[in-house]
């Protein structure tokens, strides 16, 4: 084993330094780390490259692993570029697991590296030197994460480093994208190896062109349908798809429902926007096109009528990593939604105008939807009335109207229809797996990726607590990442409450009180951010919220202070 530190004339470099150079040359802008006793080679390399002014990723120490993974996720969801994270051996990997599951289910490319307990008990400066080095060793460290990664490997020797990093990033970025895992033993990282030979950006895999026969069949189905319906959760992952979908929907009068959206898929004011619930549309639809949605409807609540054609499109239209998924599909097309939409636009270019009856159908449903939203907002606006989630969402939308660069990260609580967002890339929702604690770390990552933007993390009180908020606010203070956090606080786990009511509508919990959902007495969340040098406020009424939002945005944009508003909601 070559464990020497090279002399000034030695053509090799320490492996830690080579790792940093490789990441930078492969397009990794940020390296999020939570360090441990396996990091000395990285620490030494950072000191050296700073002294030499070498090009390396911006390396950020993050005081919790799940926050680090969430920040990498946030950068990637905004930029589309894979980032890197490194954590401490098996225990750091375990802390990162929830964030990794989120990234896996949302197809976020990411290199998650972890140190590995030293192999040897003695014989090298990198051998075991602390009592924890015996207990931390595992027979299969990668087994913790294997189900949630596309690929895993343990580095065997430093001379492998360039090959292994290139392979890791290429696999992570290939469709369907997702995280990969690389363990880095301390002895290997103490070796030296050749510097990266050629700088190269992240490999871009060419988009697959859709099958022309299937596109022709889909176009025929949509052209013949009297009441076609488009359902999507994440067509807007590629911002270019938003404009194409908007153009097609307007031209052909296709209602588009954003069901549990993870991205902005259609401007909120678009005349063909069908809202955020699919149930009102399915009973009448005579053709359904699903654009990259893992759960396009809830089978026990509403389903397409028997016999009507259902078409499903996405980079993995079968969601093959899901053990069970029984949504009917007559035509499957495994391509990116943008490619499908462009092909459909071409295939339908000579069609006639949509029938008037379809326009009437869509407008009638829009009137019902707008009336219900107006009522929900007004229910939380009057003097003395407790804020509703819809009213709080509307207040945020009004506050953001003068900030076209705003980015909203929503972990469950916001009502998207009340926000009125229009721009592609302005809205991001949580991963479909629902690993809580994603929103605030992702907002920090989004702010790093778009330093000019006003970034807002809207969370429930439960989601906020799961985010390791002290670690998040500490990270924001350490690295100058001012974001606005909105905690929509109903003092409990609303999802647990709703699920219990739905399953036991006449049960004991309804009559005698809901156990396991009430979190009172609640902490003062505004004081948590203040402890990290931020600005905080607690509000209970519409007017208080409007005033607090004005002040909070000024704190973030003008004074570069992170801000938090604890919004007490009904």
Secondary structure, DSSP 8 states (H G I E B T S, - for coil): -------TT-SEEEHHHHHHHHHHHTT--EEEE---TT-HHHHHHHHHHHHHT----EEEE-SSHHHHHHHHHHHHHHH---EEEEE-HHHHHHHHHHHHHHHHHTT--EEEEEEE--S-SSSSTTS--STHHHHT--S-GGGGTGGG-S-EEE---GGGHHHHHHHHHHHHHSSS--EEEEEEEHHHHTSEEE--SS-------------HHHHHHHHHHHHH-SSEEEEESSGGGSHHHHHHHHHHHHHHT-EEEETT-SB--S-TT-TTB--S-SHHHHTT-SEEEEES-S-SS-TTT----TTSEEEEESTTTT-TTSS------SEEE-S-HHHHHHHHHHHTTT-----HHHHHHHHHHHHHHHHHHHHHHHTTTSTT--B-HHHHHHHHHHHHTT-TT-EEEEES---HHHH---STTSEEE--TT--SS-HHHHHHHHHHHTTTS-EEEEEEHHHHHHT-HHHHHHHHHHHT---EEEEEE-SB-HHHHHHHHHH-TTSHHHHH--TT-B--S---HHHHHHHTT-EEEEE-SHHHHHHHHHHHHHHHHTS---EEEEEEB-
